[in-house]
C-alpha cells in the first residue's frame, strides 16, 4: 500500500520561509516522479512543483512560485521536500505530496488517475 505523509506546515509571516517534508513508504519512491500540489479553500488541487524520477531530468514549477520555491528529493531517505521562501498570503493553502505525476512544464497535465496522495498539511501565511 502506497503512503505519503506530509509535515512541516503551520503559520508563517509574509516574507518568511517554511520547508515541507513528504515521507514515502510502501513503494520504491525512485520509480516515480513526485510533486507538490496545493488546494485553496473552495478550489481544486493545483500543481505547485514536480521533480522527475532522476533529478537530472529536471523540475517544474507553477509560475506563481517560480523563483521562490524549490523542490528536492532524497531517494535514499525516501523523502521529498518543498522549500518555500518569500511566502505571500496568497500561498495559504493545504499542501499535498503526490507520487506518479506527469512531470512536464504545465502543472495542468500533472494529474493522472494513478496518482498517490498524502493527507495534506496546512500552510497559513499571515501577519
N, C-alpha and C positions, 0 to 999 in steps of 0.2 A: 504494500500500500504506500503510495506516494504521500509525503508530508512535508510541508513548508511552514516554518514558524517565524514570523516577523517580530522584531523587537527594536527598541531604541526611540520610539515615538514619544511625544509629550508636548509640553508647552515651551515655546521659544519666542524671543522677541524679534521683531522685524530687523533684518540685517544680521541676525545671528546664524549659527551653524548647528547642524544636527547630523548624526550618522545613523542610518538604519541598517539593521542586520537581518539576514534571512538564513536560517539554518535548514538544510535539506537532509532528509532521511528517507529510506525505503526505495531509493533508486540511485543509479550512478549519475550524479549531477553533471559530470563532464561529458555526458552524452547528449546534453540538452542546452540549447540557447536559453538564457534566463532574462528576466525582465522585471522592472518595477512599474506598476500601474498606480493610479490614484483615482479616487472617487469623490467628487464634490457632492454636497448634500443635494438630493433630488436628481442627480445626474448618473449617467452610466460610467463605468470604469474607462479611463483613458490611459494610453501608454505614456510613460514618463521617460524611460530609458531601457535599452536592452543591450545585452552583451552576447556575442556569439560563443559557440562551443569552445573554439580556440580564440583566445583574446586577441591574437594577432589578426584575426579576421575582422576585428573592429567592433565598434559600439555605435549605437544610435541614440539620439536624444530628441525629444519634442522641442520645438523652437522656444517654448515658454521657459525651459530650464537650461537650455544650451549655454555653456559658459559658467553656470552656477553649480550644477550638479555633476557628480562623477560616479559612474557605476564601475564596480570591480568585482572580481571573483577569486576565490581561493579554493580550487578543486580538492586539494589535499584536506582542507578543513571542512569541505562541503558547505561553504558559506558564500553568500552574495551580499554585497554592501552597496549602499547608496549614500555618498557623502553629499550633503546639501549645504551650500553656502549662500550668503546674501539672501536669506529667506524673506519672502514677502507675504503679506496677509493672504494674497490670492493663492498661495501654496497650501493653505489649510485644507486638509482632506484626509481621508483614510487611505493609507498607502499599502499596496498589496504586492507581494512577491509572486512571481509566476514562472513556471517551467514549461519548456517546449513551445516557445513562441517562434514566429517567423521574424527573425531579427533583420529587417530591412529598413531603409531610411524612413519610410512613412509609418508612424505608430498606428494608423488606421487599419493596417493589414496585419498587425501582430497577433491578434486573437484567432485561435482556431479551436475546434471542438475538443481537442485532446489536451488543452492546457490544464495544468495543475495549479491550484491557487493556495496561497496562505490565508490565514484568518484576518489579516489586516492589522495595521497599527495606526492609531490616530496621531496626526501631526497638526498642531494648532499654532499658528503664527500670529501673535497678538501682543500689544504692549499693555 
